Amino acid sequence: HLLDDFKLGTTFSKVWECYVFDRRLRLLVFDAIEQIEVAVRSQLANHHGHTFGPFSYATDANALPGCGGKERTAFLQSTQVEVNRSSDTFVKHFKTKYGDCHTYLPVWMAVEIMAFGSVVTFFRGSPHRIKKAIADDFGLPAKVFASWVLTLNTVRNICAHHGRLWNRVIGTAPLIPLQKDYPVWHQPSTIESNRVFAVLTICKWSLDRIAPGSLWADRVHALLAEFPSIPRASMGFPTEWELSPIWSAPAPSASGGKQI
């Protein structure tokens, strides 16, 4: 019987409430990831361009030592597909003025039109000193941040394709910073890495550093308060999660910074 597949007490209104909450959560997470993505793109172009020059990402295999063979070929082909389909004015201008002597866009243009998956490949394939310089901006070890961008790309795709998020097990789980170096990530308890709460905490940590004064965390609190019946455990929220220093401490403020 069809009704045997439903838990006792299930109603359409409860199903609808879960759907609405999940949709609002996706939009909130997508907004945070978008801001983090912009920061990664700009920092990657800055650090890589200053170190290797504007075209080395495409012309010099030594500039992407962690991305070789078929992966490098796929990365460049994917980037060129985005370039060819782009209607951005800056791309058209570059092709018109410099297309006879440059096959590829300079890195600061290329990162603007790359799919985020290509940006992740670019970051993970870059030399350690580049990854470290970007991770330093987020206050993290390069290995940890590399896992974060991979997770954020996975979650971004879930959000973009309207996938269920709130009680999902994240297949590409991020690394949680070590307790001895980052005790706040283990207070009041260690965060479960493959659940949505870990993603929310990654977003909160990142926005505190790239968008000081952001009101994003307040929007998370407001959403949870609006839907008190949504099970927090399904999202990996530990008990007394609000006592976590990451969530309880006010975000750093920036002089004249815009609140978003």
C-alpha positions in Angstrom: 0.0 0.0 0.0 1.2 3.5 -0.8 0.4 4.8 2.7 2.8 2.2 4.2 5.7 4.3 2.7 4.8 7.3 4.9 5.7 7.8 8.5 2.9 8.1 10.9 1.7 11.7 11.3 3.0 12.8 7.9 0.9 15.5 6.4 1.0 17.5 3.2 1.6 20.7 5.2 4.7 19.1 6.8 6.0 18.0 3.4 5.4 21.5 2.1 7.2 23.1 5.1 10.3 20.9 4.4 10.2 21.9 0.8 10.0 25.6 1.5 12.7 25.4 4.1 15.0 23.5 1.8 14.4 26.0 -1.0 15.2 29.0 1.3 18.3 27.2 2.6 19.6 26.5 -0.9 19.2 30.2 -1.8 21.0 31.2 1.4 23.9 28.8 0.9 24.2 29.7 -2.8 24.5 33.3 -1.9 27.4 32.6 0.4 29.1 30.3 -2.1 28.8 33.0 -4.7 30.7 35.5 -2.6 33.4 32.9 -1.7 33.7 32.0 -5.4 34.3 35.6 -6.4 37.0 35.8 -3.7 38.7 32.6 -4.9 38.6 33.7 -8.6 40.1 37.1 -7.9 42.8 35.8 -5.5 43.7 33.0 -7.9 44.1 35.5 -10.8 46.1 37.9 -8.6 48.6 35.4 -7.1 49.0 33.2 -10.2 49.3 36.1 -12.6 51.9 37.9 -10.4 53.9 34.7 -10.0 53.8 33.2 -13.6 52.5 35.9 -15.9 49.2 36.4 -17.7 49.1 33.4 -20.0 51.2 30.7 -18.2 48.2 28.9 -16.8 47.6 27.8 -20.4 51.0 27.8 -22.0 53.4 26.5 -19.3 52.8 23.1 -17.7 55.1 24.1 -14.8 52.5 26.8 -13.8 50.0 24.0 -13.0 52.1 21.1 -11.7 49.1 19.4 -10.1 47.1 19.4 -13.3 48.7 17.3 -16.0 47.9 15.0 -18.9 44.2 14.5 -19.7 43.1 16.7 -16.8 45.1 19.7 -18.1 43.8 19.1 -21.6 40.2 18.9 -20.4 40.7 22.1 -18.3 42.0 24.1 -21.2 39.3 22.8 -23.6 36.6 23.6 -21.1 38.0 27.1 -20.6 38.1 27.7 -24.4 34.5 26.5 -24.7 33.5 29.1 -22.2 35.5 31.8 -24.1 34.0 30.9 -27.4 30.4 31.0 -26.1 31.0 34.2 -24.1 29.3 37.4 -25.2 31.1 39.6 -22.6 32.4 42.9 -23.9 35.9 42.4 -22.4 36.2 39.0 -24.2 35.1 40.5 -27.6 37.5 43.4 -27.2 40.4 41.1 -26.4 39.7 38.9 -29.4 39.4 41.8 -31.7 42.5 43.6 -30.5 44.8 40.7 -29.5 43.3 37.6 -31.0 45.9 37.5 -33.8 48.7 37.0 -31.3 47.1 35.3 -28.3 45.1 32.1 -28.3 44.2 32.3 -24.7 42.8 35.1 -22.5 45.0 36.5 -19.7 44.4 34.9 -16.4 42.4 37.8 -14.9 39.9 37.5 -17.7 39.9 33.7 -17.9 38.9 33.2 -14.3 35.9 35.5 -14.9 34.4 33.2 -17.5 35.5 29.8 -16.2 32.9 27.5 -14.7 33.5 27.1 -11.0 34.5 23.5 -11.5 37.3 24.8 -13.8 38.3 27.3 -11.1 38.5 24.5 -8.6 40.7 22.5 -11.0 42.9 25.6 -11.5 43.3 26.1 -7.8 44.0 22.5 -7.0 46.5 22.3 -9.9 48.4 25.4 -8.9 51.8 25.2 -7.0 51.6 24.9 -3.3 52.8 28.5 -2.7 49.8 29.8 -4.7 47.4 27.6 -2.8 48.9 28.7 0.5 48.7 32.4 -0.4 45.0 32.0 -1.1 44.3 29.8 1.9 46.1 32.3 4.1 43.4 34.9 3.2 40.9 32.4 4.6 43.0 31.7 7.7 43.5 28.0 6.8 46.1 25.4 5.8 46.2 25.0 2.0 45.2 21.3 2.3 42.1 22.1 4.2 41.0 25.0 2.0 41.6 22.8 -1.1 39.0 20.3 0.3 36.7 23.2 1.0 36.5 24.5 -2.5 35.8 21.0 -3.8 33.0 20.6 -1.3 31.6 24.1 -2.2 31.6 23.2 -5.9 29.6 20.1 -5.1 27.1 22.0 -3.0 26.9 24.8 -5.5 25.9 22.2 -8.2 23.2 20.8 -5.8 21.8 24.3 -5.3 21.9 25.2 -8.9 20.0 22.1 -9.9 17.4 22.4 -7.2 18.6 19.3 -5.4 17.5 18.5 -1.8 20.0 20.0 0.6 18.8 20.2 4.2 19.1 16.5 5.2 21.6 15.5 2.6 24.8 13.6 3.2 27.5 15.6 1.3 29.4 13.1 -0.9 32.5 15.4 -1.1 33.1 16.0 2.6 35.4 18.8 3.5 38.3 18.5 5.9 37.7 19.9 9.4 40.7 21.9 10.7 42.7 20.0 13.3 41.7 20.5 17.0 45.2 21.4 18.1 45.5 24.3 15.7 41.8 25.3 15.4 40.1 24.4 18.7 37.0 26.6 17.8 36.1 23.9 15.1 35.7 21.4 17.9 33.7 23.4 20.4 31.2 22.5 21.8 31.8 19.3 19.8 33.6 18.3 16.6 31.6 19.1 13.5 30.3 16.2 11.4 32.0 16.9 8.0 29.5 15.3 5.6 26.4 17.2 6.7 25.0 20.7 5.8 26.0 22.2 9.1 29.6 21.8 8.1 28.9 23.7 4.9 27.1 26.4 6.8 30.0 26.8 9.1 32.5 26.9 6.2 30.5 29.7 4.8 30.3 31.6 8.1 34.1 31.2 8.6 34.9 32.3 5.1 32.5 35.3 5.0 33.9 36.5 8.3 37.2 36.9 6.5 36.3 38.0 3.0 33.2 40.0 3.8 33.6 41.5 7.3 30.3 42.9 8.6 28.2 40.4 6.6 24.8 39.8 7.9 24.6 36.3 6.3 24.8 34.5 9.7 21.9 36.5 11.0 19.9 35.3 8.0 20.8 31.7 8.9 19.6 32.2 12.5 16.4 33.9 11.2 15.6 31.0 8.8 16.1 28.4 11.6 13.9 30.4 13.9 11.2 30.6 11.2 11.1 26.8 10.8 11.6 25.4 14.4 10.1 22.0 13.5 12.7 21.1 10.9 15.0 18.5 12.5 18.4 20.0 13.2 20.0 16.6 13.7 19.3 15.7 10.0 21.5 18.6 9.0 24.4 17.7 11.4 23.7 20.5 13.9 25.4 19.5 17.2 23.5 20.2 20.4 24.3 23.7 21.7 25.8 24.6 18.3 25.1 28.3 19.0 27.8 28.1 21.7 30.4 27.4 19.0 32.9 30.4 18.9 32.5 30.5 15.1 28.8 31.1 15.4 28.6 33.0 18.7 31.4 35.5 18.3 30.5 38.6 16.3 32.0 38.7 12.8 35.0 41.0 12.3 33.9 44.5 11.2 35.5 46.4 8.4 35.8 50.1 8.4 33.2 51.4 6.0 32.5 47.8 4.9 29.3 47.0 3.2 26.9 44.7 5.1 25.6 41.9 2.9 
